[in-house]
Amino acid sequence: MNGADISLIVLAGFVGLIVLIIILNLFSKIFVVEKGTCVIVERFGKFHKKCDAGIHVLVPFIDEIKPLLWRYTTTYYDSSIYTTGKQNYKVTQKLMYRIDTRESLMDFPLQSIITRDNVKIKVHPMLLYRIVDPIRAVYEVYDLALCVEKLVQTSLRSIIGDMGLDDTLASREEINKTLMLKISSIFLNFGFKLEKVEILEILPSQSIQDALHLQISSERVRRANVISAEGFREQTKTEAEGDCQAQISLSRGRQQVLIISARAEAESKIIEAQAEADSIKIIGEALKEFNIEPTQYIIGTKYINTLISMAKKSKLVNIGLPYSSQILGSVKKL
């Protein structure tokens, strides 16, 4: 074998290697795009086309896939959660050659924010998003995830900075709506549609939490004291009303007793007077034949009874009678 044959063999091997590289590169340019994802293709460094779901073939050495720079944030909790720093989350950055157009969740690290009443809190936001225009997402902004994160941070600080601590803790829904209205239109310019914003957690410092717990305990004690005072007041009121009703009932009973006694006494006097009147009538009928008035008889009778009563009270009684008295004869007979 001479030198020409060796040169020919080397040339054939070199050509075969080039052909093999071209074939391998050609096969590498054949790919399948799954549903819910897409691929951005550049030709000579310029946008060429967007590949949706299906099988696609690229031109070797001419067409290239344009990746999307993306970062993932993993937030976790430990004993140092209330301190400032990067120890509470981990960021992973990677190039996405296949852009996911489905709805996804974007998590953020804890954001340190100062409220209107100068209370430092940590807020954990979360976004539900979807990339609606992959071309804008790739070409309109260099780092879409970082842009979204920083815009959410500044907007949250602006919103919560105008609110007090109590309003912040009680107005999560209002914060979510305000944040979404404030940044959703900006994200559309990046091909990024914001579906929903949620505040996952709001964490005051430990001293503020202790003060809030003390405030809640004091409020519960105050409510218990108020309820006890109201119960004692109602008890006193009920007892007073019961005593009043009892006194009223006793007074009404005494009144009824007096009324009944007075009626009985009046009726007895009426009966006595009626009996006396009847006896006078009878006496008058009996004295008609003697031509004597009943009144004279009654007066004489009472006169005699009075004398008898006076005589019983003492041993010696001197009685002076008028001369014209018609009862001298009767007394004489006594």
Disulfide bonds with the S-S distance in Angstrom:
none
